[in-house]
Amino acid sequence: MTDFLKYWKKFTYFGVYSDMSYIEMKRIMMINLIATFCLAPTVFFSIVNLLDHRYLLSTINISNTICSIIVIILQYYRKHNSAKAMLLISNFFFFFLGALIYKNGGEYFLLCIMIASMLLYNDRRLHLIFCIAVASSIAILNLITIDIPAEQLVPKSRAIFNITNALIFIVIIVNFFLQIIYNNTEMIEKQRQRLQELNVDKEKIFSIVAHDIKSPFANLESLIMMLREETINNSTSIKYIDQIYQQIVLQNQSLDDFLKWGSSNLNGIKVYSTKVLIKPLLNDIVTSFLVKMHTKKLKINIMIPENQYIFADRDHTIIIFRNLISNAIKFSYASGTINIYSTVDEKYIRIHIQDEGIGINSIKSKLLFSVSQQKSVGTEDEPGAGLGLVLCKDLIERNKGIVEIESVLEKGSIFTVGLPKFITILQSS
């Protein structure tokens, strides 16, 4: 049965190619099915009519069989327009001839041909032509009577059989295309949802890029302001110039990384999880904030074991912790301390970022990761976009992680990010 279905599927896809539209592909399948279903009855009745000495009707049946085979061959060689025309015109002619001479109920198949023409062609002029042809043929069948010997007439049961098959065919063909319409509508809706998701992801990508690139520019601005206001000896000025140079190098590197990441995700944010060593990654991020730390006289302690690995997207991890450390610096009071440490449970390595800053009240902390906040300013009026934490939560969840916050107003906050342990991933796979 499985082999039969496999070959049947191959047969119905005769003439289908990859660049074809969905509706055209279904039309080709429909032609294949109609031509195939015509073969068995026409062969059978050509034999029956031959045995009953209805030689003309047998010739009509066998001619219809030959035309169906030609249609399948044309489909195989992708002569789709010729196949459509052959299918409709040959069936129209033979069914009309059979109904005219033998009154075998073939006029009902003419209605099938009219419906099939409307489904197979988009051109309304062709619809009108087939409609006129069918209406004229039915009128002729009712107005003209051809006298033939009684023994040549087909039994009434044959006419009933043909009428029943014609009605069944109409139901099948209409439902076939109704299913196509439903499937097409479903595909369009899925594509619409996918486009909507892509647009949201692109907005997030550009927000992340804008949010994370803006911060180093603020560092440069601070350094240049200090250099401009510097009134002491040349050695101090050289120190500031060296810091500006280092900051520009870091900024160029960050810009290059973000542009690569952004362009690679324009078709939607993708997660490429890999083994990530946490401590060196955090050290690099903290280095990029040295100017801010110096300005506010902050100290950052990274108390992470050397051998702790997470299983996450490295680019996402950098974005997450860059935002969280930037926030910790922004909302810390001058001369404070920021501690970064980790705890481990069965599933996650939890990285905690603890500051001694202004803190957040309990009502606001519950909403912090769920909606974009109003633009906020740090302890020394540092600007914020209000987007970072929402984007961080999105990236954390895409990496199958969790995020939590504990905060006390005027005492500080602890942001906790839990990401899967590398060893846990290996065991589960």
Order of alpha helices (4+ residues) and beta strands (2+ residues): alpha-alpha-alpha-alpha-alpha-alpha-alpha-alpha-beta-alpha-alpha-beta-beta-alpha-beta-beta-alpha-alpha-beta-beta-alpha
